[in-house]
Each structure stands twice: as structure tokens, then as C-alpha cells.
Amino acid sequence: MSNSERMKLRIEMERKELNRLAQRYGLRHKRVIHQSVLLDGLLNKYNKFTDVRRKQPIA
């Protein structure tokens, strides 16, 4: 499994957790906010990773 695929799986897992927490506690709860920040960080990391890969020369 590639790094990109692993990152996607982790993002999806954390997104599901965010949805679960939001349903249980509401959007303003500290656990939900913490999970949202964590997910944002993973998404930023993934975007940076994929952007770097696109900019690499082919040859």
C-alpha cells in the first residue's frame, strides 16, 4: 500500500470519528473541535504531499 493510500485511509477514519463525535456531543464540544483540528492537519499534509508529487519532473 502506498503512502498516499495510507493517508487516504487515515483521513477517512478520522473523518468518520469526527462525524461520530459531532453527532454525540454537538459541533462546539472540545472533543469535536480537537478532532476537526486533527483532521485539518491530516488534510493539509495530504494536500502538500500530493502537490509535491505533481510538481516533480517526469524524466
CHARMM-style PDB file with segment names, atoms N, HN, CA, C and O in Angstrom:
ATOM      1  N   MET     1       0.851  -1.179   0.000  1.00  0.00      PROA
ATOM      2  CA  MET     1       0.000   0.000   0.000  1.00  0.00      PROA
ATOM      3  C   MET     1       0.898   1.244   0.000  1.00  0.00      PROA
ATOM      4  O   MET     1       1.862   1.326   0.761  1.00  0.00      PROA
ATOM      5  N   SER     2       0.570   2.191  -0.851  1.00  0.00      PROA
ATOM      6  HN  SER     2      -0.213   2.123  -1.470  1.00  0.00      PROA
ATOM      7  CA  SER     2       1.387   3.402  -0.975  1.00  0.00      PROA
ATOM      8  C   SER     2       1.113   4.376   0.171  1.00  0.00      PROA
ATOM      9  O   SER     2       0.109   4.263   0.874  1.00  0.00      PROA
ATOM     10  N   ASN     3       2.016   5.325   0.342  1.00  0.00      PROA
ATOM     11  HN  ASN     3       2.832   5.417  -0.229  1.00  0.00      PROA
ATOM     12  CA  ASN     3       1.824   6.361   1.364  1.00  0.00      PROA
ATOM     13  C   ASN     3       0.536   7.124   1.128  1.00  0.00      PROA
ATOM     14  O   ASN     3      -0.192   7.433   2.071  1.00  0.00      PROA
ATOM     15  N   SER     4       0.256   7.426  -0.123  1.00  0.00      PROA
ATOM     16  HN  SER     4       0.848   7.175  -0.889  1.00  0.00      PROA
ATOM     17  CA  SER     4      -0.951   8.159  -0.482  1.00  0.00      PROA
ATOM     18  C   SER     4      -2.205   7.387  -0.066  1.00  0.00      PROA
ATOM     19  O   SER     4      -3.140   7.967   0.487  1.00  0.00      PROA
ATOM     20  N   GLU     5      -2.223   6.107  -0.328  1.00  0.00      PROA
ATOM     21  HN  GLU     5      -1.464   5.636  -0.777  1.00  0.00      PROA
ATOM     22  CA  GLU     5      -3.368   5.274   0.047  1.00  0.00      PROA
ATOM     23  C   GLU     5      -3.524   5.190   1.559  1.00  0.00      PROA
ATOM     24  O   GLU     5      -4.638   5.249   2.079  1.00  0.00      PROA
ATOM     25  N   ARG     6      -2.405   5.054   2.263  1.00  0.00      PROA
ATOM     26  HN  ARG     6      -1.499   5.007   1.841  1.00  0.00      PROA
ATOM     27  CA  ARG     6      -2.454   5.006   3.730  1.00  0.00      PROA
ATOM     28  C   ARG     6      -2.988   6.320   4.293  1.00  0.00      PROA
ATOM     29  O   ARG     6      -3.782   6.331   5.234  1.00  0.00      PROA
ATOM     30  N   MET     7      -2.539   7.424   3.705  1.00  0.00      PROA
ATOM     31  HN  MET     7      -1.894   7.416   2.941  1.00  0.00      PROA
ATOM     32  CA  MET     7      -3.004   8.734   4.166  1.00  0.00      PROA
ATOM     33  C   MET     7      -4.509   8.880   3.928  1.00  0.00      PROA
ATOM     34  O   MET     7      -5.227   9.401   4.782  1.00  0.00      PROA
ATOM     35  N   LYS     8      -4.980   8.423   2.777  1.00  0.00      PROA
ATOM     36  HN  LYS     8      -4.396   8.000   2.084  1.00  0.00      PROA
ATOM     37  CA  LYS     8      -6.412   8.499   2.475  1.00  0.00      PROA
ATOM     38  C   LYS     8      -7.234   7.682   3.473  1.00  0.00      PROA
ATOM     39  O   LYS     8      -8.277   8.133   3.945  1.00  0.00      PROA
ATOM     40  N   LEU     9      -6.758   6.489   3.784  1.00  0.00      PROA
ATOM     41  HN  LEU     9      -5.910   6.123   3.400  1.00  0.00      PROA
ATOM     42  CA  LEU     9      -7.464   5.644   4.755  1.00  0.00      PROA
ATOM     43  C   LEU     9      -7.512   6.298   6.130  1.00  0.00      PROA
ATOM     44  O   LEU     9      -8.546   6.274   6.799  1.00  0.00      PROA
ATOM     45  N   ARG    10      -6.406   6.874   6.544  1.00  0.00      PROA
ATOM     46  HN  ARG    10      -5.567   6.893   6.001  1.00  0.00      PROA
ATOM     47  CA  ARG    10      -6.359   7.558   7.846  1.00  0.00      PROA
ATOM     48  C   ARG    10      -7.304   8.751   7.864  1.00  0.00      PROA
ATOM     49  O   ARG    10      -8.008   8.975   8.849  1.00  0.00      PROA
ATOM     50  N   ILE    11      -7.321   9.516   6.779  1.00  0.00      PROA
ATOM     51  HN  ILE    11      -6.749   9.334   5.979  1.00  0.00      PROA
ATOM     52  CA  ILE    11      -8.220  10.666   6.682  1.00  0.00      PROA
ATOM     53  C   ILE    11      -9.668  10.209   6.790  1.00  0.00      PROA
ATOM     54  O   ILE    11     -10.461  10.814   7.511  1.00  0.00      PROA
ATOM     55  N   GLU    12     -10.011   9.151   6.082  1.00  0.00      PROA
ATOM     56  HN  GLU    12      -9.367   8.659   5.496  1.00  0.00      PROA
ATOM     57  CA  GLU    12     -11.389   8.656   6.124  1.00  0.00      PROA
ATOM     58  C   GLU    12     -11.753   8.166   7.526  1.00  0.00      PROA
ATOM     59  O   GLU    12     -12.864   8.409   7.995  1.00  0.00      PROA
ATOM     60  N   MET    13     -10.835   7.486   8.190  1.00  0.00      PROA
ATOM     61  HN  MET    13      -9.932   7.288   7.808  1.00  0.00      PROA
ATOM     62  CA  MET    13     -11.079   7.012   9.549  1.00  0.00      PROA
ATOM     63  C   MET    13     -11.313   8.196  10.498  1.00  0.00      PROA
ATOM     64  O   MET    13     -12.242   8.174  11.305  1.00  0.00      PROA
ATOM     65  N   GLU    14     -10.476   9.214  10.397  1.00  0.00      PROA
ATOM     66  HN  GLU    14      -9.721   9.232   9.742  1.00  0.00      PROA
ATOM     67  CA  GLU    14     -10.606  10.380  11.273  1.00  0.00      PROA
ATOM     68  C   GLU    14     -11.858  11.191  10.944  1.00  0.00      PROA
ATOM     69  O   GLU    14     -12.464  11.785  11.836  1.00  0.00      PROA
ATOM     70  N   ARG    15     -12.248  11.217   9.669  1.00  0.00      PROA
ATOM     71  HN  ARG    15     -11.756  10.734   8.945  1.00  0.00      PROA
ATOM     72  CA  ARG    15     -13.477  11.906   9.273  1.00  0.00      PROA
ATOM     73  C   ARG    15     -14.701  11.218   9.883  1.00  0.00      PROA
ATOM     74  O   ARG    15     -15.615  11.882  10.372  1.00  0.00      PROA
ATOM     75  N   LYS    16     -14.711   9.897   9.851  1.00  0.00      PROA
ATOM     76  HN  LYS    16     -13.968   9.358   9.455  1.00  0.00      PROA
ATOM     77  CA  LYS    16     -15.811   9.148  10.461  1.00  0.00      PROA
ATOM     78  C   LYS    16     -15.874   9.412  11.964  1.00  0.00      PROA
ATOM     79  O   LYS    16     -16.955   9.565  12.533  1.00  0.00      PROA
ATOM     80  N   GLU    17     -14.712   9.462  12.592  1.00  0.00      PROA
ATOM     81  HN  GLU    17     -13.834   9.337  12.129  1.00  0.00      PROA
ATOM     82  CA  GLU    17     -14.667   9.748  14.029  1.00  0.00      PROA
ATOM     83  C   GLU    17     -15.198  11.150  14.310  1.00  0.00      PROA
ATOM     84  O   GLU    17     -15.931  11.353  15.278  1.00  0.00      PROA
ATOM     85  N   LEU    18     -14.837  12.113  13.474  1.00  0.00      PROA
ATOM     86  HN  LEU    18     -14.242  11.948  12.688  1.00  0.00      PROA
ATOM     87  CA  LEU    18     -15.348  13.476  13.633  1.00  0.00      PROA
ATOM     88  C   LEU    18     -16.868  13.488  13.537  1.00  0.00      PROA
ATOM     89  O   LEU    18     -17.532  14.120  14.360  1.00  0.00      PROA
ATOM     90  N   ASN    19     -17.420  12.813  12.561  1.00  0.00      PROA
ATOM     91  HN  ASN    19     -16.881  12.300  11.892  1.00  0.00      PROA
ATOM     92  CA  ASN    19     -18.878  12.752  12.418  1.00  0.00      PROA
ATOM     93  C   ASN    19     -19.534  12.096  13.628  1.00  0.00      PROA
ATOM     94  O   ASN    19     -20.570  12.557  14.108  1.00  0.00      PROA
ATOM     95  N   ARG    20     -18.930  11.027  14.113  1.00  0.00      PROA
ATOM     96  HN  ARG    20     -18.089  10.653  13.723  1.00  0.00      PROA
ATOM     97  CA  ARG    20     -19.472  10.334  15.288  1.00  0.00      PROA
ATOM     98  C   ARG    20     -19.474  11.249  16.509  1.00  0.00      PROA
ATOM     99  O   ARG    20     -20.466  11.335  17.233  1.00  0.00      PROA
ATOM    100  N   LEU    21     -18.355  11.929  16.726  1.00  0.00      PROA
ATOM    101  HN  LEU    21     -17.550  11.860  16.138  1.00  0.00      PROA
ATOM    102  CA  LEU    21     -18.256  12.839  17.873  1.00  0.00      PROA
ATOM    103  C   LEU    21     -19.231  14.005  17.748  1.00  0.00      PROA
ATOM    104  O   LEU    21     -19.842  14.414  18.735  1.00  0.00      PROA
ATOM    105  N   ALA    22     -19.375  14.536  16.545  1.00  0.00      PROA
ATOM    106  HN  ALA    22     -18.878  14.203  15.744  1.00  0.00      PROA
ATOM    107  CA  ALA    22     -20.283  15.667  16.329  1.00  0.00      PROA
ATOM    108  C   ALA    22     -21.727  15.266  16.607  1.00  0.00      PROA
ATOM    109  O   ALA    22     -22.486  16.047  17.180  1.00  0.00      PROA
ATOM    110  N   GLN    23     -22.108  14.071  16.213  1.00  0.00      PROA
ATOM    111  HN  GLN    23     -21.491  13.436  15.748  1.00  0.00      PROA
ATOM    112  CA  GLN    23     -23.466  13.600  16.487  1.00  0.00      PROA
ATOM    113  C   GLN    23     -23.686  13.392  17.981  1.00  0.00      PROA
ATOM    114  O   GLN    23     -24.772  13.651  18.501  1.00  0.00      PROA
ATOM    115  N   ARG    24     -22.667  12.931  18.653  1.00  0.00      PROA
ATOM    116  HN  ARG    24     -21.785  12.721  18.231  1.00  0.00      PROA
ATOM    117  CA  ARG    24     -22.798  12.634  20.081  1.00  0.00      PROA
ATOM    118  C   ARG    24     -22.749  13.886  20.954  1.00  0.00      PROA
ATOM    119  O   ARG    24     -23.539  14.022  21.888  1.00  0.00      PROA
ATOM    120  N   TYR    25     -21.819  14.806  20.653  1.00  0.00      PROA
ATOM    121  HN  TYR    25     -21.177  14.695  19.895  1.00  0.00      PROA
ATOM    122  CA  TYR    25     -21.572  15.935  21.540  1.00  0.00      PROA
ATOM    123  C   TYR    25     -22.018  17.288  20.996  1.00  0.00      PROA
ATOM    124  O   TYR    25     -22.144  18.243  21.762  1.00  0.00      PROA
ATOM    125  N   GLY    26     -22.256  17.390  19.699  1.00  0.00      PROA
ATOM    126  HN  GLY    26     -22.153  16.614  19.077  1.00  0.00      PROA
ATOM    127  CA  GLY    26     -22.559  18.688  19.100  1.00  0.00      PROA
ATOM    128  C   GLY    26     -21.280  19.328  18.578  1.00  0.00      PROA
ATOM    129  O   GLY    26     -20.173  18.954  18.964  1.00  0.00      PROA
ATOM    130  N   LEU    27     -21.459  20.297  17.694  1.00  0.00      PROA
ATOM    131  HN  LEU    27     -22.358  20.601  17.381  1.00  0.00      PROA
ATOM    132  CA  LEU    27     -20.311  20.858  16.976  1.00  0.00      PROA
ATOM    133  C   LEU    27     -19.373  21.697  17.824  1.00  0.00      PROA
ATOM    134  O   LEU    27     -18.213  21.874  17.450  1.00  0.00      PROA
ATOM    135  N   ARG    28     -19.827  22.212  18.936  1.00  0.00      PROA
ATOM    136  HN  ARG    28     -20.768  22.068  19.240  1.00  0.00      PROA
ATOM    137  CA  ARG    28     -18.992  23.114  19.737  1.00  0.00      PROA
ATOM    138  C   ARG    28     -18.219  22.432  20.867  1.00  0.00      PROA
ATOM    139  O   ARG    28     -17.480  23.090  21.599  1.00  0.00      PROA
ATOM    140  N   HSD    29     -18.382  21.160  21.007  1.00  0.00      PROA
ATOM    141  HN  HSD    29     -18.983  20.626  20.412  1.00  0.00      PROA
ATOM    142  CA  HSD    29     -17.706  20.440  22.087  1.00  0.00      PROA
ATOM    143  C   HSD    29     -16.202  20.363  21.819  1.00  0.00      PROA
ATOM    144  O   HSD    29     -15.767  20.271  20.671  1.00  0.00      PROA
ATOM    145  N   LYS    30     -15.421  20.401  22.896  1.00  0.00      PROA
ATOM    146  HN  LYS    30     -15.774  20.476  23.828  1.00  0.00      PROA
ATOM    147  CA  LYS    30     -13.964  20.426  22.741  1.00  0.00      PROA
ATOM    148  C   LYS    30     -13.425  19.177  22.049  1.00  0.00      PROA
ATOM    149  O   LYS    30     -12.427  19.261  21.333  1.00  0.00      PROA
ATOM    150  N   ARG    31     -14.051  18.039  22.240  1.00  0.00      PROA
ATOM    151  HN  ARG    31     -14.862  17.971  22.821  1.00  0.00      PROA
ATOM    152  CA  ARG    31     -13.594  16.817  21.558  1.00  0.00      PROA
ATOM    153  C   ARG    31     -13.794  16.924  20.043  1.00  0.00      PROA
ATOM    154  O   ARG    31     -12.959  16.481  19.254  1.00  0.00      PROA
ATOM    155  N   VAL    32     -14.912  17.518  19.666  1.00  0.00      PROA
ATOM    156  HN  VAL    32     -15.591  17.878  20.307  1.00  0.00      PROA
ATOM    157  CA  VAL    32     -15.215  17.689  18.241  1.00  0.00      PROA
ATOM    158  C   VAL    32     -14.233  18.674  17.612  1.00  0.00      PROA
ATOM    159  O   VAL    32     -13.721  18.439  16.518  1.00  0.00      PROA
ATOM    160  N   ILE    33     -13.982  19.758  18.301  1.00  0.00      PROA
ATOM    161  HN  ILE    33     -14.398  19.949  19.190  1.00  0.00      PROA
ATOM    162  CA  ILE    33     -13.046  20.763  17.792  1.00  0.00      PROA
ATOM    163  C   ILE    33     -11.647  20.169  17.673  1.00  0.00      PROA
ATOM    164  O   ILE    33     -10.956  20.393  16.680  1.00  0.00      PROA
ATOM    165  N   HSD    34     -11.236  19.421  18.672  1.00  0.00      PROA
ATOM    166  HN  HSD    34     -11.797  19.238  19.479  1.00  0.00      PROA
ATOM    167  CA  HSD    34      -9.917  18.774  18.632  1.00  0.00      PROA
ATOM    168  C   HSD    34      -9.823  17.818  17.442  1.00  0.00      PROA
ATOM    169  O   HSD    34      -8.818  17.809  16.731  1.00  0.00      PROA
ATOM    170  N   GLN    35     -10.851  17.027  17.229  1.00  0.00      PROA
ATOM    171  HN  GLN    35     -11.667  17.034  17.806  1.00  0.00      PROA
ATOM    172  CA  GLN    35     -10.852  16.079  16.110  1.00  0.00      PROA
ATOM    173  C   GLN    35     -10.841  16.818  14.774  1.00  0.00      PROA
ATOM    174  O   GLN    35     -10.200  16.377  13.820  1.00  0.00      PROA
ATOM    175  N   SER    36     -11.541  17.923  14.714  1.00  0.00      PROA
ATOM    176  HN  SER    36     -12.061  18.281  15.489  1.00  0.00      PROA
ATOM    177  CA  SER    36     -11.565  18.730  13.494  1.00  0.00      PROA
ATOM    178  C   SER    36     -10.180  19.291  13.174  1.00  0.00      PROA
ATOM    179  O   SER    36      -9.755  19.292  12.018  1.00  0.00      PROA
ATOM    180  N   VAL    37      -9.489  19.761  14.193  1.00  0.00      PROA
ATOM    181  HN  VAL    37      -9.834  19.760  15.132  1.00  0.00      PROA
ATOM    182  CA  VAL    37      -8.129  20.283  14.008  1.00  0.00      PROA
ATOM    183  C   VAL    37      -7.196  19.159  13.549  1.00  0.00      PROA
ATOM    184  O   VAL    37      -6.361  19.362  12.668  1.00  0.00      PROA
ATOM    185  N   LEU    38      -7.339  17.995  14.139  1.00  0.00      PROA
ATOM    186  HN  LEU    38      -8.018  17.830  14.855  1.00  0.00      PROA
ATOM    187  CA  LEU    38      -6.531  16.843  13.745  1.00  0.00      PROA
ATOM    188  C   LEU    38      -6.779  16.490  12.276  1.00  0.00      PROA
ATOM    189  O   LEU    38      -5.836  16.267  11.516  1.00  0.00      PROA
ATOM    190  N   LEU    39      -8.045  16.443  11.887  1.00  0.00      PROA
ATOM    191  HN  LEU    39      -8.811  16.625  12.504  1.00  0.00      PROA
ATOM    192  CA  LEU    39      -8.393  16.133  10.505  1.00  0.00      PROA
ATOM    193  C   LEU    39      -7.868  17.202   9.552  1.00  0.00      PROA
ATOM    194  O   LEU    39      -7.354  16.878   8.481  1.00  0.00      PROA
ATOM    195  N   ASP    40      -7.991  18.459   9.927  1.00  0.00      PROA
ATOM    196  HN  ASP    40      -8.408  18.723  10.797  1.00  0.00      PROA
ATOM    197  CA  ASP    40      -7.448  19.547   9.099  1.00  0.00      PROA
ATOM    198  C   ASP    40      -5.951  19.358   8.868  1.00  0.00      PROA
ATOM    199  O   ASP    40      -5.461  19.543   7.754  1.00  0.00      PROA
ATOM    200  N   GLY    41      -5.235  18.994   9.913  1.00  0.00      PROA
ATOM    201  HN  GLY    41      -5.633  18.844  10.819  1.00  0.00      PROA
ATOM    202  CA  GLY    41      -3.798  18.771   9.788  1.00  0.00      PROA
ATOM    203  C   GLY    41      -3.481  17.636   8.824  1.00  0.00      PROA
ATOM    204  O   GLY    41      -2.564  17.739   8.010  1.00  0.00      PROA
ATOM    205  N   LEU    42      -4.247  16.551   8.924  1.00  0.00      PROA
ATOM    206  HN  LEU    42      -4.992  16.467   9.586  1.00  0.00      PROA
ATOM    207  CA  LEU    42      -4.036  15.424   8.014  1.00  0.00      PROA
ATOM    208  C   LEU    42      -4.339  15.808   6.568  1.00  0.00      PROA
ATOM    209  O   LEU    42      -3.616  15.422   5.650  1.00  0.00      PROA
ATOM    210  N   LEU    43      -5.414  16.571   6.374  1.00  0.00      PROA
ATOM    211  HN  LEU    43      -6.002  16.886   7.120  1.00  0.00      PROA
ATOM    212  CA  LEU    43      -5.768  17.013   5.023  1.00  0.00      PROA
ATOM    213  C   LEU    43      -4.700  17.939   4.448  1.00  0.00      PROA
ATOM    214  O   LEU    43      -4.343  17.831   3.275  1.00  0.00      PROA
ATOM    215  N   ASN    44      -4.198  18.835   5.268  1.00  0.00      PROA
ATOM    216  HN  ASN    44      -4.487  18.923   6.221  1.00  0.00      PROA
ATOM    217  CA  ASN    44      -3.129  19.730   4.815  1.00  0.00      PROA
ATOM    218  C   ASN    44      -1.877  18.941   4.439  1.00  0.00      PROA
ATOM    219  O   ASN    44      -1.234  19.216   3.426  1.00  0.00      PROA
ATOM    220  N   LYS    45      -1.546  17.965   5.265  1.00  0.00      PROA
ATOM    221  HN  LYS    45      -2.068  17.741   6.088  1.00  0.00      PROA
ATOM    222  CA  LYS    45      -0.378  17.121   4.996  1.00  0.00      PROA
ATOM    223  C   LYS    45      -0.568  16.341   3.689  1.00  0.00      PROA
ATOM    224  O   LYS    45       0.353  16.245   2.879  1.00  0.00      PROA
ATOM    225  N   TYR    46      -1.760  15.790   3.493  1.00  0.00      PROA
ATOM    226  HN  TYR    46      -2.509  15.868   4.151  1.00  0.00      PROA
ATOM    227  CA  TYR    46      -2.052  15.043   2.271  1.00  0.00      PROA
ATOM    228  C   TYR    46      -1.970  15.951   1.047  1.00  0.00      PROA
ATOM    229  O   TYR    46      -1.371  15.582   0.037  1.00  0.00      PROA
ATOM    230  N   ASN    47      -2.566  17.129   1.134  1.00  0.00      PROA
ATOM    231  HN  ASN    47      -3.052  17.429   1.955  1.00  0.00      PROA
ATOM    232  CA  ASN    47      -2.529  18.070   0.013  1.00  0.00      PROA
ATOM    233  C   ASN    47      -1.105  18.486  -0.320  1.00  0.00      PROA
ATOM    234  O   ASN    47      -0.738  18.584  -1.491  1.00  0.00      PROA
ATOM    235  N   LYS    48      -0.314  18.727   0.698  1.00  0.00      PROA
ATOM    236  HN  LYS    48      -0.612  18.648   1.649  1.00  0.00      PROA
ATOM    237  CA  LYS    48       1.084  19.094   0.477  1.00  0.00      PROA
ATOM    238  C   LYS    48       1.839  17.930  -0.174  1.00  0.00      PROA
ATOM    239  O   LYS    48       2.624  18.133  -1.101  1.00  0.00      PROA
ATOM    240  N   PHE    49       1.600  16.729   0.310  1.00  0.00      PROA
ATOM    241  HN  PHE    49       0.963  16.564   1.063  1.00  0.00      PROA
ATOM    242  CA  PHE    49       2.243  15.531  -0.224  1.00  0.00      PROA
ATOM    243  C   PHE    49       1.885  15.327  -1.694  1.00  0.00      PROA
ATOM    244  O   PHE    49       2.768  15.076  -2.515  1.00  0.00      PROA
ATOM    245  N   THR    50       0.610  15.430  -2.034  1.00  0.00      PROA
ATOM    246  HN  THR    50      -0.107  15.634  -1.367  1.00  0.00      PROA
ATOM    247  CA  THR    50       0.192  15.203  -3.419  1.00  0.00      PROA
ATOM    248  C   THR    50       0.631  16.349  -4.322  1.00  0.00      PROA
ATOM    249  O   THR    50       0.922  16.123  -5.496  1.00  0.00      PROA
ATOM    250  N   ASP    51       0.685  17.569  -3.802  1.00  0.00      PROA
ATOM    251  HN  ASP    51       0.448  17.752  -2.848  1.00  0.00      PROA
ATOM    252  CA  ASP    51       1.133  18.713  -4.593  1.00  0.00      PROA
ATOM    253  C   ASP    51       2.609  18.571  -4.953  1.00  0.00      PROA
ATOM    254  O   ASP    51       3.009  18.859  -6.081  1.00  0.00      PROA
ATOM    255  N   VAL    52       3.409  18.130  -4.000  1.00  0.00      PROA
ATOM    256  HN  VAL    52       3.085  17.896  -3.084  1.00  0.00      PROA
ATOM    257  CA  VAL    52       4.844  17.927  -4.240  1.00  0.00      PROA
ATOM    258  C   VAL    52       5.038  16.852  -5.304  1.00  0.00      PROA
ATOM    259  O   VAL    52       5.898  16.986  -6.174  1.00  0.00      PROA
ATOM    260  N   ARG    53       4.258  15.806  -5.238  1.00  0.00      PROA
ATOM    261  HN  ARG    53       3.559  15.697  -4.531  1.00  0.00      PROA
ATOM    262  CA  ARG    53       4.389  14.714  -6.208  1.00  0.00      PROA
ATOM    263  C   ARG    53       4.025  15.181  -7.612  1.00  0.00      PROA
ATOM    264  O   ARG    53       4.627  14.727  -8.585  1.00  0.00      PROA
ATOM    265  N   ARG    54       3.052  16.080  -7.735  1.00  0.00      PROA
ATOM    266  HN  ARG    54       2.563  16.449  -6.944  1.00  0.00      PROA
ATOM    267  CA  ARG    54       2.656  16.594  -9.045  1.00  0.00      PROA
ATOM    268  C   ARG    54       3.729  17.484  -9.652  1.00  0.00      PROA
ATOM    269  O   ARG    54       3.862  17.551 -10.874  1.00  0.00      PROA
ATOM    270  N   LYS    55       4.491  18.166  -8.812  1.00  0.00      PROA
ATOM    271  HN  LYS    55       4.383  18.112  -7.819  1.00  0.00      PROA
ATOM    272  CA  LYS    55       5.492  19.114  -9.290  1.00  0.00      PROA
ATOM    273  C   LYS    55       6.818  18.458  -9.653  1.00  0.00      PROA
ATOM    274  O   LYS    55       7.678  19.099 -10.257  1.00  0.00      PROA
ATOM    275  N   GLN    56       6.994  17.200  -9.295  1.00  0.00      PROA
ATOM    276  HN  GLN    56       6.295  16.680  -8.805  1.00  0.00      PROA
ATOM    277  CA  GLN    56       8.251  16.518  -9.600  1.00  0.00      PROA
ATOM    278  C   GLN    56       8.354  16.267 -11.103  1.00  0.00      PROA
ATOM    279  O   GLN    56       7.365  15.894 -11.734  1.00  0.00      PROA
ATOM    280  N   PRO    57       9.536  16.467 -11.679  1.00  0.00      PROA
ATOM    281  CA  PRO    57       9.710  16.209 -13.114  1.00  0.00      PROA
ATOM    282  C   PRO    57       9.565  14.727 -13.433  1.00  0.00      PROA
ATOM    283  O   PRO    57       9.890  13.865 -12.616  1.00  0.00      PROA
ATOM    284  N   ILE    58       9.085  14.454 -14.599  1.00  0.00      PROA
ATOM    285  HN  ILE    58       8.821  15.153 -15.263  1.00  0.00      PROA
ATOM    286  CA  ILE    58       8.858  13.070 -15.025  1.00  0.00      PROA
ATOM    287  C   ILE    58      10.172  12.385 -15.390  1.00  0.00      PROA
ATOM    288  O   ILE    58      10.370  11.215 -15.064  1.00  0.00      PROA
ATOM    289  N   ALA    59      11.048  13.084 -16.047  1.00  0.00      PROA
ATOM    290  HN  ALA    59      10.888  14.034 -16.312  1.00  0.00      PROA
ATOM    291  CA  ALA    59      12.306  12.480 -16.516  1.00  0.00      PROA
ATOM    292  C   ALA    59      13.382  12.512 -15.468  1.00  0.00      PROA
ATOM    293  OT1 ALA    59      14.494  12.043 -15.710  1.00  0.00      PROA
TER     294      ALA     59
END
